[in-house]
């Protein structure tokens, strides 16, 4: 947990002293969520494949 505190402090300097572990973990999850949403928005959406019509059979 101490290494998580160090990482969070390097990302954004601490403005309040004495953050508890739960608030640091929630902040970390918020950062991950933000990065995931940003990555999904940047990814182009794949279009569904066009449906092919069945070949017409010749009448006999």
mmCIF file of the N, C-alpha and C atoms, coordinates in Angstrom:
data_MODEL
# 
_entry.id   MODEL 
# 
loop_
_atom_site.group_PDB 
_atom_site.id 
_atom_site.type_symbol 
_atom_site.label_atom_id 
_atom_site.label_alt_id 
_atom_site.label_comp_id 
_atom_site.label_asym_id 
_atom_site.label_entity_id 
_atom_site.label_seq_id 
_atom_site.pdbx_PDB_ins_code 
_atom_site.Cartn_x 
_atom_site.Cartn_y 
_atom_site.Cartn_z 
_atom_site.occupancy 
_atom_site.B_iso_or_equiv 
_atom_site.pdbx_formal_charge 
_atom_site.auth_seq_id 
_atom_site.auth_comp_id 
_atom_site.auth_asym_id 
_atom_site.auth_atom_id 
_atom_site.pdbx_PDB_model_num 
ATOM 1   N N  . UNK A 1 1  ? 0.828   -1.182  0.000   1.00 0.00 ? 1  UNK A N  1 
ATOM 2   C CA . UNK A 1 1  ? 0.000   0.000   0.000   1.00 0.00 ? 1  UNK A CA 1 
ATOM 3   C C  . UNK A 1 1  ? 0.879   1.254   0.000   1.00 0.00 ? 1  UNK A C  1 
ATOM 4   N N  . UNK A 1 2  ? 2.051   1.166   0.607   1.00 0.00 ? 2  UNK A N  1 
ATOM 5   C CA . UNK A 1 2  ? 2.947   2.323   0.618   1.00 0.00 ? 2  UNK A CA 1 
ATOM 6   C C  . UNK A 1 2  ? 3.417   2.671   -0.784  1.00 0.00 ? 2  UNK A C  1 
ATOM 7   N N  . UNK A 1 3  ? 3.660   1.660   -1.613  1.00 0.00 ? 3  UNK A N  1 
ATOM 8   C CA . UNK A 1 3  ? 4.077   1.950   -2.988  1.00 0.00 ? 3  UNK A CA 1 
ATOM 9   C C  . UNK A 1 3  ? 2.936   2.602   -3.769  1.00 0.00 ? 3  UNK A C  1 
ATOM 10  N N  . UNK A 1 4  ? 1.694   2.237   -3.473  1.00 0.00 ? 4  UNK A N  1 
ATOM 11  C CA . UNK A 1 4  ? 0.555   2.889   -4.110  1.00 0.00 ? 4  UNK A CA 1 
ATOM 12  C C  . UNK A 1 4  ? 0.497   4.358   -3.721  1.00 0.00 ? 4  UNK A C  1 
ATOM 13  N N  . UNK A 1 5  ? 0.761   4.651   -2.459  1.00 0.00 ? 5  UNK A N  1 
ATOM 14  C CA . UNK A 1 5  ? 0.810   6.044   -2.003  1.00 0.00 ? 5  UNK A CA 1 
ATOM 15  C C  . UNK A 1 5  ? 1.888   6.817   -2.761  1.00 0.00 ? 5  UNK A C  1 
ATOM 16  N N  . UNK A 1 6  ? 3.038   6.206   -2.941  1.00 0.00 ? 6  UNK A N  1 
ATOM 17  C CA . UNK A 1 6  ? 4.134   6.871   -3.644  1.00 0.00 ? 6  UNK A CA 1 
ATOM 18  C C  . UNK A 1 6  ? 3.765   7.162   -5.097  1.00 0.00 ? 6  UNK A C  1 
ATOM 19  N N  . UNK A 1 7  ? 3.125   6.213   -5.745  1.00 0.00 ? 7  UNK A N  1 
ATOM 20  C CA . UNK A 1 7  ? 2.707   6.407   -7.134  1.00 0.00 ? 7  UNK A CA 1 
ATOM 21  C C  . UNK A 1 7  ? 1.683   7.530   -7.238  1.00 0.00 ? 7  UNK A C  1 
ATOM 22  N N  . UNK A 1 8  ? 0.711   7.526   -6.344  1.00 0.00 ? 8  UNK A N  1 
ATOM 23  C CA . UNK A 1 8  ? -0.323  8.561   -6.377  1.00 0.00 ? 8  UNK A CA 1 
ATOM 24  C C  . UNK A 1 8  ? 0.275   9.944   -6.108  1.00 0.00 ? 8  UNK A C  1 
ATOM 25  N N  . UNK A 1 9  ? 1.243   10.032  -5.214  1.00 0.00 ? 9  UNK A N  1 
ATOM 26  C CA . UNK A 1 9  ? 1.891   11.323  -4.939  1.00 0.00 ? 9  UNK A CA 1 
ATOM 27  C C  . UNK A 1 9  ? 2.693   11.795  -6.134  1.00 0.00 ? 9  UNK A C  1 
ATOM 28  N N  . UNK A 1 10 ? 3.296   10.865  -6.894  1.00 0.00 ? 10 UNK A N  1 
ATOM 29  C CA . UNK A 1 10 ? 4.073   11.274  -8.064  1.00 0.00 ? 10 UNK A CA 1 
ATOM 30  C C  . UNK A 1 10 ? 3.157   11.749  -9.191  1.00 0.00 ? 10 UNK A C  1 
ATOM 31  N N  . UNK A 1 11 ? 1.942   11.190  -9.278  1.00 0.00 ? 11 UNK A N  1 
ATOM 32  C CA . UNK A 1 11 ? 0.986   11.629  -10.293 1.00 0.00 ? 11 UNK A CA 1 
ATOM 33  C C  . UNK A 1 11 ? 0.463   13.021  -9.962  1.00 0.00 ? 11 UNK A C  1 
ATOM 34  N N  . UNK A 1 12 ? 0.034   13.206  -8.738  1.00 0.00 ? 12 UNK A N  1 
ATOM 35  C CA . UNK A 1 12 ? -0.494  14.492  -8.295  1.00 0.00 ? 12 UNK A CA 1 
ATOM 36  C C  . UNK A 1 12 ? -0.021  14.723  -6.874  1.00 0.00 ? 12 UNK A C  1 
ATOM 37  N N  . UNK A 1 13 ? 0.683   15.824  -6.669  1.00 0.00 ? 13 UNK A N  1 
ATOM 38  C CA . UNK A 1 13 ? 1.170   16.086  -5.305  1.00 0.00 ? 13 UNK A CA 1 
ATOM 39  C C  . UNK A 1 13 ? 0.014   16.155  -4.312  1.00 0.00 ? 13 UNK A C  1 
ATOM 40  N N  . UNK A 1 14 ? 0.286   15.680  -3.133  1.00 0.00 ? 14 UNK A N  1 
ATOM 41  C CA . UNK A 1 14 ? -0.732  15.630  -2.092  1.00 0.00 ? 14 UNK A CA 1 
ATOM 42  C C  . UNK A 1 14 ? -1.003  17.030  -1.554  1.00 0.00 ? 14 UNK A C  1 
ATOM 43  N N  . UNK A 1 15 ? -2.276  17.398  -1.479  1.00 0.00 ? 15 UNK A N  1 
ATOM 44  C CA . UNK A 1 15 ? -2.640  18.706  -0.956  1.00 0.00 ? 15 UNK A CA 1 
ATOM 45  C C  . UNK A 1 15 ? -3.045  18.602  0.508   1.00 0.00 ? 15 UNK A C  1 
ATOM 46  N N  . UNK A 1 16 ? -3.549  17.466  0.914   1.00 0.00 ? 16 UNK A N  1 
ATOM 47  C CA . UNK A 1 16 ? -3.922  17.242  2.306   1.00 0.00 ? 16 UNK A CA 1 
ATOM 48  C C  . UNK A 1 16 ? -2.962  16.213  2.882   1.00 0.00 ? 16 UNK A C  1 
ATOM 49  N N  . UNK A 1 17 ? -2.704  16.322  4.140   1.00 0.00 ? 17 UNK A N  1 
ATOM 50  C CA . UNK A 1 17 ? -1.828  15.326  4.766   1.00 0.00 ? 17 UNK A CA 1 
ATOM 51  C C  . UNK A 1 17 ? -2.687  14.259  5.438   1.00 0.00 ? 17 UNK A C  1 
ATOM 52  N N  . UNK A 1 18 ? -2.172  13.051  5.467   1.00 0.00 ? 18 UNK A N  1 
ATOM 53  C CA . UNK A 1 18 ? -2.838  11.974  6.184   1.00 0.00 ? 18 UNK A CA 1 
ATOM 54  C C  . UNK A 1 18 ? -4.006  11.336  5.438   1.00 0.00 ? 18 UNK A C  1 
ATOM 55  N N  . UNK A 1 19 ? -3.878  11.099  4.122   1.00 0.00 ? 19 UNK A N  1 
ATOM 56  C CA . UNK A 1 19 ? -4.943  10.391  3.406   1.00 0.00 ? 19 UNK A CA 1 
ATOM 57  C C  . UNK A 1 19 ? -4.982  8.948   3.883   1.00 0.00 ? 19 UNK A C  1 
ATOM 58  N N  . UNK A 1 20 ? -6.166  8.437   4.044   1.00 0.00 ? 20 UNK A N  1 
ATOM 59  C CA . UNK A 1 20 ? -6.272  7.042   4.450   1.00 0.00 ? 20 UNK A CA 1 
ATOM 60  C C  . UNK A 1 20 ? -6.161  6.135   3.226   1.00 0.00 ? 20 UNK A C  1 
ATOM 61  N N  . UNK A 1 21 ? -5.932  4.873   3.466   1.00 0.00 ? 21 UNK A N  1 
ATOM 62  C CA . UNK A 1 21 ? -5.708  3.915   2.387   1.00 0.00 ? 21 UNK A CA 1 
ATOM 63  C C  . UNK A 1 21 ? -6.907  3.799   1.461   1.00 0.00 ? 21 UNK A C  1 
ATOM 64  N N  . UNK A 1 22 ? -8.092  3.851   1.992   1.00 0.00 ? 22 UNK A N  1 
ATOM 65  C CA . UNK A 1 22 ? -9.291  3.683   1.182   1.00 0.00 ? 22 UNK A CA 1 
ATOM 66  C C  . UNK A 1 22 ? -9.461  4.828   0.190   1.00 0.00 ? 22 UNK A C  1 
ATOM 67  N N  . UNK A 1 23 ? -9.225  6.038   0.614   1.00 0.00 ? 23 UNK A N  1 
ATOM 68  C CA . UNK A 1 23 ? -9.375  7.171   -0.304  1.00 0.00 ? 23 UNK A CA 1 
ATOM 69  C C  . UNK A 1 23 ? -8.314  7.142   -1.394  1.00 0.00 ? 23 UNK A C  1 
ATOM 70  N N  . UNK A 1 24 ? -7.101  6.712   -1.058  1.00 0.00 ? 24 UNK A N  1 
ATOM 71  C CA . UNK A 1 24 ? -6.043  6.592   -2.064  1.00 0.00 ? 24 UNK A CA 1 
ATOM 72  C C  . UNK A 1 24 ? -6.404  5.516   -3.075  1.00 0.00 ? 24 UNK A C  1 
ATOM 73  N N  . UNK A 1 25 ? -6.929  4.405   -2.607  1.00 0.00 ? 25 UNK A N  1 
ATOM 74  C CA . UNK A 1 25 ? -7.315  3.323   -3.513  1.00 0.00 ? 25 UNK A CA 1 
ATOM 75  C C  . UNK A 1 25 ? -8.466  3.748   -4.418  1.00 0.00 ? 25 UNK A C  1 
ATOM 76  N N  . UNK A 1 26 ? -9.447  4.469   -3.878  1.00 0.00 ? 26 UNK A N  1 
ATOM 77  C CA . UNK A 1 26 ? -10.555 4.966   -4.701  1.00 0.00 ? 26 UNK A CA 1 
ATOM 78  C C  . UNK A 1 26 ? -10.060 5.948   -5.761  1.00 0.00 ? 26 UNK A C  1 
ATOM 79  N N  . UNK A 1 27 ? -9.119  6.794   -5.395  1.00 0.00 ? 27 UNK A N  1 
ATOM 80  C CA . UNK A 1 27 ? -8.548  7.733   -6.355  1.00 0.00 ? 27 UNK A CA 1 
ATOM 81  C C  . UNK A 1 27 ? -7.800  6.986   -7.457  1.00 0.00 ? 27 UNK A C  1 
ATOM 82  N N  . UNK A 1 28 ? -7.079  5.943   -7.073  1.00 0.00 ? 28 UNK A N  1 
ATOM 83  C CA . UNK A 1 28 ? -6.365  5.121   -8.043  1.00 0.00 ? 28 UNK A CA 1 
ATOM 84  C C  . UNK A 1 28 ? -7.340  4.464   -9.022  1.00 0.00 ? 28 UNK A C  1 
ATOM 85  N N  . UNK A 1 29 ? -8.444  3.916   -8.504  1.00 0.00 ? 29 UNK A N  1 
ATOM 86  C CA . UNK A 1 29 ? -9.452  3.306   -9.372  1.00 0.00 ? 29 UNK A CA 1 
ATOM 87  C C  . UNK A 1 29 ? -10.096 4.336   -10.286 1.00 0.00 ? 29 UNK A C  1 
ATOM 88  N N  . UNK A 1 30 ? -10.291 5.545   -9.804  1.00 0.00 ? 30 UNK A N  1 
ATOM 89  C CA . UNK A 1 30 ? -10.850 6.609   -10.637 1.00 0.00 ? 30 UNK A CA 1 
ATOM 90  C C  . UNK A 1 30 ? -9.916  6.944   -11.790 1.00 0.00 ? 30 UNK A C  1 
ATOM 91  N N  . UNK A 1 31 ? -8.602  6.962   -11.521 1.00 0.00 ? 31 UNK A N  1 
ATOM 92  C CA . UNK A 1 31 ? -7.631  7.204   -12.589 1.00 0.00 ? 31 UNK A CA 1 
ATOM 93  C C  . UNK A 1 31 ? -7.679  6.085   -13.627 1.00 0.00 ? 31 UNK A C  1 
ATOM 94  N N  . UNK A 1 32 ? -7.749  4.847   -13.174 1.00 0.00 ? 32 UNK A N  1 
ATOM 95  C CA . UNK A 1 32 ? -7.823  3.723   -14.106 1.00 0.00 ? 32 UNK A CA 1 
ATOM 96  C C  . UNK A 1 32 ? -9.092  3.784   -14.950 1.00 0.00 ? 32 UNK A C  1 
ATOM 97  N N  . UNK A 1 33 ? -10.204 4.119   -14.329 1.00 0.00 ? 33 UNK A N  1 
ATOM 98  C CA . UNK A 1 33 ? -11.473 4.222   -15.039 1.00 0.00 ? 33 UNK A CA 1 
ATOM 99  C C  . UNK A 1 33 ? -11.404 5.315   -16.095 1.00 0.00 ? 33 UNK A C  1 
ATOM 100 N N  . UNK A 1 34 ? -10.803 6.437   -15.745 1.00 0.00 ? 34 UNK A N  1 
ATOM 101 C CA . UNK A 1 34 ? -10.668 7.548   -16.683 1.00 0.00 ? 34 UNK A CA 1 
ATOM 102 C C  . UNK A 1 34 ? -9.816  7.134   -17.892 1.00 0.00 ? 34 UNK A C  1 
ATOM 103 N N  . UNK A 1 35 ? -8.707  6.451   -17.635 1.00 0.00 ? 35 UNK A N  1 
ATOM 104 C CA . UNK A 1 35 ? -7.838  6.013   -18.724 1.00 0.00 ? 35 UNK A CA 1 
ATOM 105 C C  . UNK A 1 35 ? -8.530  4.989   -19.616 1.00 0.00 ? 35 UNK A C  1 
ATOM 106 N N  . UNK A 1 36 ? -9.319  4.099   -19.021 1.00 0.00 ? 36 UNK A N  1 
ATOM 107 C CA . UNK A 1 36 ? -10.021 3.085   -19.798 1.00 0.00 ? 36 UNK A CA 1 
ATOM 108 C C  . UNK A 1 36 ? -11.067 3.728   -20.699 1.00 0.00 ? 36 UNK A C  1 
ATOM 109 N N  . UNK A 1 37 ? -11.826 4.683   -20.179 1.00 0.00 ? 37 UNK A N  1 
ATOM 110 C CA . UNK A 1 37 ? -12.834 5.378   -20.988 1.00 0.00 ? 37 UNK A CA 1 
ATOM 111 C C  . UNK A 1 37 ? -12.189 6.169   -22.112 1.00 0.00 ? 37 UNK A C  1 
ATOM 112 N N  . UNK A 1 38 ? -11.047 6.773   -21.832 1.00 0.00 ? 38 UNK A N  1 
ATOM 113 C CA . UNK A 1 38 ? -10.331 7.545   -22.842 1.00 0.00 ? 38 UNK A CA 1 
ATOM 114 C C  . UNK A 1 38 ? -9.852  6.614   -23.968 1.00 0.00 ? 38 UNK A C  1 
ATOM 115 N N  . UNK A 1 39 ? -9.372  5.429   -23.614 1.00 0.00 ? 39 UNK A N  1 
ATOM 116 C CA . UNK A 1 39 ? -8.894  4.467   -24.613 1.00 0.00 ? 39 UNK A CA 1 
ATOM 117 C C  . UNK A 1 39 ? -10.049 3.930   -25.450 1.00 0.00 ? 39 UNK A C  1 
ATOM 118 N N  . UNK A 1 40 ? -11.204 3.694   -24.839 1.00 0.00 ? 40 UNK A N  1 
ATOM 119 C CA . UNK A 1 40 ? -12.352 3.191   -25.584 1.00 0.00 ? 40 UNK A CA 1 
ATOM 120 C C  . UNK A 1 40 ? -12.884 4.242   -26.543 1.00 0.00 ? 40 UNK A C  1 
ATOM 121 N N  . UNK A 1 41 ? -12.837 5.506   -26.171 1.00 0.00 ? 41 UNK A N  1 
ATOM 122 C CA . UNK A 1 41 ? -13.319 6.576   -27.041 1.00 0.00 ? 41 UNK A CA 1 
ATOM 123 C C  . UNK A 1 41 ? -12.401 6.759   -28.239 1.00 0.00 ? 41 UNK A C  1 
ATOM 124 N N  . UNK A 1 42 ? -11.117 6.500   -28.076 1.00 0.00 ? 42 UNK A N  1 
ATOM 125 C CA . UNK A 1 42 ? -10.158 6.672   -29.158 1.00 0.00 ? 42 UNK A CA 1 
ATOM 126 C C  . UNK A 1 42 ? -10.198 5.503   -30.146 1.00 0.00 ? 42 UNK A C  1 
ATOM 127 N N  . UNK A 1 43 ? -10.673 4.342   -29.701 1.00 0.00 ? 43 UNK A N  1 
ATOM 128 C CA . UNK A 1 43 ? -10.691 3.151   -30.547 1.00 0.00 ? 43 UNK A CA 1 
ATOM 129 C C  . UNK A 1 43 ? -11.816 3.277   -31.570 1.00 0.00 ? 43 UNK A C  1 
ATOM 130 N N  . UNK A 1 44 ? -11.512 3.102   -32.873 1.00 0.00 ? 44 UNK A N  1 
ATOM 131 C CA . UNK A 1 44 ? -12.589 3.173   -33.869 1.00 0.00 ? 44 UNK A CA 1 
ATOM 132 C C  . UNK A 1 44 ? -13.531 1.976   -33.727 1.00 0.00 ? 44 UNK A C  1 
ATOM 133 N N  . UNK A 1 45 ? -14.780 2.254   -33.928 1.00 0.00 ? 45 UNK A N  1 
ATOM 134 C CA . UNK A 1 45 ? -15.775 1.180   -33.822 1.00 0.00 ? 45 UNK A CA 1 
ATOM 135 C C  . UNK A 1 45 ? -15.802 0.368   -35.118 1.00 0.00 ? 45 UNK A C  1 
ATOM 136 N N  . UNK A 1 46 ? -15.875 -0.932  -34.964 1.00 0.00 ? 46 UNK A N  1 
ATOM 137 C CA . UNK A 1 46 ? -15.930 -1.823  -36.125 1.00 0.00 ? 46 UNK A CA 1 
ATOM 138 C C  . UNK A 1 46 ? -17.377 -1.916  -36.604 1.00 0.00 ? 46 UNK A C  1 
ATOM 139 N N  . UNK A 1 47 ? -17.547 -1.796  -37.884 1.00 0.00 ? 47 UNK A N  1 
ATOM 140 C CA . UNK A 1 47 ? -18.886 -1.928  -38.449 1.00 0.00 ? 47 UNK A CA 1 
ATOM 141 C C  . UNK A 1 47 ? -19.205 -3.407  -38.625 1.00 0.00 ? 47 UNK A C  1 
ATOM 142 N N  . UNK A 1 48 ? -20.445 -3.786  -38.415 1.00 0.00 ? 48 UNK A N  1 
ATOM 143 C CA . UNK A 1 48 ? -20.793 -5.187  -38.628 1.00 0.00 ? 48 UNK A CA 1 
ATOM 144 C C  . UNK A 1 48 ? -20.680 -5.530  -40.121 1.00 0.00 ? 48 UNK A C  1 
ATOM 145 N N  . UNK A 1 49 ? -20.304 -6.755  -40.391 1.00 0.00 ? 49 UNK A N  1 
ATOM 146 C CA . UNK A 1 49 ? -20.154 -7.199  -41.775 1.00 0.00 ? 49 UNK A CA 1 
ATOM 147 C C  . UNK A 1 49 ? -21.505 -7.178  -42.476 1.00 0.00 ? 49 UNK A C  1 
ATOM 148 N N  . UNK A 1 50 ? -21.475 -6.808  -43.755 1.00 0.00 ? 50 UNK A N  1 
ATOM 149 C CA . UNK A 1 50 ? -22.714 -6.756  -44.529 1.00 0.00 ? 50 UNK A CA 1 
ATOM 150 C C  . UNK A 1 50 ? -23.246 -8.171  -44.718 1.00 0.00 ? 50 UNK A C  1 
ATOM 151 N N  . UNK A 1 51 ? -24.541 -8.319  -44.619 1.00 0.00 ? 51 UNK A N  1 
ATOM 152 C CA . UNK A 1 51 ? -25.140 -9.641  -44.788 1.00 0.00 ? 51 UNK A CA 1 
ATOM 153 C C  . UNK A 1 51 ? -25.216 -9.959  -46.277 1.00 0.00 ? 51 UNK A C  1 
ATOM 154 N N  . UNK A 1 52 ? -24.799 -11.149 -46.595 1.00 0.00 ? 52 UNK A N  1 
ATOM 155 C CA . UNK A 1 52 ? -24.830 -11.572 -47.997 1.00 0.00 ? 52 UNK A CA 1 
ATOM 156 C C  . UNK A 1 52 ? -26.136 -12.283 -48.273 1.00 0.00 ? 52 UNK A C  1 
ATOM 157 N N  . UNK A 1 53 ? -26.682 -11.988 -49.423 1.00 0.00 ? 53 UNK A N  1 
ATOM 158 C CA . UNK A 1 53 ? -27.904 -12.664 -49.832 1.00 0.00 ? 53 UNK A CA 1 
ATOM 159 C C  . UNK A 1 53 ? -27.527 -14.034 -50.391 1.00 0.00 ? 53 UNK A C  1 
ATOM 160 N N  . UNK A 1 54 ? -28.361 -15.041 -50.172 1.00 0.00 ? 54 UNK A N  1 
ATOM 161 C CA . UNK A 1 54 ? -28.035 -16.369 -50.734 1.00 0.00 ? 54 UNK A CA 1 
ATOM 162 C C  . UNK A 1 54 ? -28.108 -16.321 -52.260 1.00 0.00 ? 54 UNK A C  1 
ATOM 163 N N  . UNK A 1 55 ? -27.254 -17.128 -52.875 1.00 0.00 ? 55 UNK A N  1 
ATOM 164 C CA . UNK A 1 55 ? -27.204 -17.162 -54.341 1.00 0.00 ? 55 UNK A CA 1 
ATOM 165 C C  . UNK A 1 55 ? -28.522 -17.702 -54.880 1.00 0.00 ? 55 UNK A C  1 
ATOM 166 N N  . UNK A 1 56 ? -28.974 -17.138 -55.982 1.00 0.00 ? 56 UNK A N  1 
ATOM 167 C CA . UNK A 1 56 ? -30.225 -17.587 -56.615 1.00 0.00 ? 56 UNK A CA 1 
ATOM 168 C C  . UNK A 1 56 ? -29.933 -18.851 -57.429 1.00 0.00 ? 56 UNK A C  1 
ATOM 169 N N  . UNK A 1 57 ? -30.785 -19.801 -57.256 1.00 0.00 ? 57 UNK A N  1 
ATOM 170 C CA . UNK A 1 57 ? -30.614 -21.060 -58.008 1.00 0.00 ? 57 UNK A CA 1 
ATOM 171 C C  . UNK A 1 57 ? -31.328 -20.943 -59.339 1.00 0.00 ? 57 UNK A C  1 
ATOM 172 N N  . UNK A 1 58 ? -30.720 -21.546 -60.338 1.00 0.00 ? 58 UNK A N  1 
ATOM 173 C CA . UNK A 1 58 ? -31.328 -21.558 -61.678 1.00 0.00 ? 58 UNK A CA 1 
ATOM 174 C C  . UNK A 1 58 ? -32.483 -22.549 -61.670 1.00 0.00 ? 58 UNK A C  1 
ATOM 175 N N  . UNK A 1 59 ? -33.601 -22.158 -62.287 1.00 0.00 ? 59 UNK A N  1 
ATOM 176 C CA . UNK A 1 59 ? -34.753 -23.064 -62.355 1.00 0.00 ? 59 UNK A CA 1 
ATOM 177 C C  . UNK A 1 59 ? -34.498 -24.129 -63.405 1.00 0.00 ? 59 UNK A C  1 
ATOM 178 N N  . UNK A 1 60 ? -34.889 -25.347 -63.105 1.00 0.00 ? 60 UNK A N  1 
ATOM 179 C CA . UNK A 1 60 ? -34.671 -26.470 -64.018 1.00 0.00 ? 60 UNK A CA 1 
ATOM 180 C C  . UNK A 1 60 ? -35.934 -26.863 -64.688 1.00 0.00 ? 60 UNK A C  1 
# 
